[in-house]
Amino acid sequence: MNKRRGRPDDKSSYIDSFLKSLNYRSQDNSELEKALNKLNAKEIVLLNCYIAKSNNQTLASVIGELPFETPAQMSRTQKAIDFFKKLEPNDVSHARQTEETTTQIQ
């Protein structure tokens, strides 16, 4: 019998995806994982969008690791796509780089 994914498994997938998107790592991410576990999956995805966009990462880097099996997961992923595309930089020089990156993935 196949193991059915549940909320704890889903959340750990979102946390893992978030940790993979970071430019820096620690030997022990337990404190960060504990803090992220207090957020819901949508909040983790939105935070991941902010960080990825700030680091000039692609949309694919945000959604590539996300679970996409249930209607709720698909909805969360679509919200991440929409949110990522709407993010605008505070800095004009950064805006040009982001526009080029966004154009490349479309």
Backbone hydrogen bonds, N-H to C=O, Kabsch-Sander energy under -0.5 kcal/mol:
donor,donor_aa,acceptor,acceptor_aa,energy
10,D,6,G,-2.8
11,K,7,R,-3.0
12,S,8,P,-2.1
13,S,9,D,-1.8
14,Y,10,D,-2.1
15,I,11,K,-2.6
16,D,12,S,-2.6
17,S,13,S,-2.2
18,F,14,Y,-2.1
19,L,15,I,-2.6
20,K,16,D,-2.1
21,S,17,S,-0.9
21,S,18,F,-0.8
22,L,18,F,-0.6
22,L,19,L,-0.9
33,E,29,N,-3.0
34,K,30,S,-2.4
35,A,31,E,-2.1
36,L,32,L,-2.9
37,N,33,E,-2.0
38,K,35,A,-1.2
39,L,36,L,-1.6
44,I,40,N,-2.1
45,V,41,A,-2.4
46,L,42,K,-2.4
47,L,43,E,-2.3
48,N,44,I,-2.3
49,C,45,V,-2.1
50,Y,46,L,-2.1
51,I,47,L,-2.3
52,A,48,N,-2.8
53,K,49,C,-2.6
54,S,50,Y,-2.3
55,N,51,I,-1.7
56,N,53,K,-1.4
57,Q,52,A,-3.1
61,S,58,T,-0.5
62,V,58,T,-0.7
62,V,59,L,-0.9
63,I,59,L,-2.3
64,G,60,A,-2.2
66,L,63,I,-1.0
74,M,70,T,-2.6
75,S,71,P,-2.4
76,R,72,A,-2.3
77,T,73,Q,-2.3
78,Q,74,M,-2.4
79,K,75,S,-2.3
80,A,76,R,-2.1
81,I,77,T,-2.2
82,D,78,Q,-2.6
83,F,79,K,-2.8
84,F,80,A,-2.8
85,K,81,I,-2.0
86,K,82,D,-1.1
87,L,83,F,-1.1
87,L,84,F,-0.5
95,A,91,D,-1.5
96,R,92,V,-1.3
97,Q,93,S,-1.1
98,T,94,H,-2.2
99,E,95,A,-2.5
100,E,96,R,-2.0
101,T,97,Q,-2.1
102,T,98,T,-2.8
103,T,99,E,-2.4
104,Q,100,E,-1.7
105,I,101,T,-1.2
106,Q,102,T,-0.8
106,Q,103,T,-0.6
